[in-house]
Amino acid sequence: MSTTATTTAAATGDVAASGDDSSGQTFEQLVALHEPRVRRLAHRLLGWQNATDAADDIVQDVLLVLLNRLDTFRGDSSLSTWLTRVTINKCRSCQRRQWVREKFFSLHRTPRSSEESGGADERPTRDDTNASVRAAVQSLAPRDREVIVLFYLEELPGTEIARILGISSPAVDTRLHRARQRLKKKLKDLVIE
C-alpha cells in the first residue's frame, strides 16, 4: 500500500471515529466536499482584491492540515467547523506576513515617478454596488471582516461563529454590531435611511 493510500485510509478511519457526517469518505471525497467552501472563505477573508494566489496557497495549506492532522481532530465540532477555524488561522497568518512585508518594503522603497503610476483613465470604476460593498468589507479590520463574512456570507449562526472564533456568543454579537456600524459608515453613500 502506498504512503498516500495509507494516509487516506488513516484519514478515513479518523473521520469515522470522530462521528462526523463525513465518516467513511476518502480523502479525495473530503477534498471535493470541503474545498469549494474553504476557497470561498479564504478569498472573502483576504478581502477579494488580488487574493487569488494567496487564497490558493491557503486552500492548499488547509487541505494539507486535513491530510496530515486529521488525527488531531477531536470531534468536539463538525469537520466543517474545524476546517473553517483552520482557514481563519491560515488567513490571519497570511495577513500578518503581508503586513510585515509591506512595512519592511515601505522602509526601503524608492519613490515612483508619476509616469510609472497609472493615469486616471486606467483606474477601474467602482460604481457597481457589489464592488463598493466588497471594497468596504475589504477595508475593515480582519477581526471585523471575519464576523461579517461568517455571519452574512457564510450564513453561520452566532453560536457557530463563537465556537469557530473561540469567543462567547455575546462577544460575537458585540463584534457583529461594531462591525456593522463601521461598515455603515464606510457605505454611508449607499445606505438609505
Secondary structure, DSSP 8 states (H G I E B T S, - for coil): --HHHHHHHHHHHHHHHHT-TTTT--HHHHHHHHHHHHHHHHHHHTTSTT-HHHHHHHHHHHHHHHHHHGGG---SS-HHHHHHHHHHHHHHHHHHHHHHHHHHHHHH-----TTTS--GGGS----SHHHHHHHHHHHS-HHHHHHHIIIIIS---HHHHHHHHTS-HHHHHHHHHHHHHHHHHHTTTT---
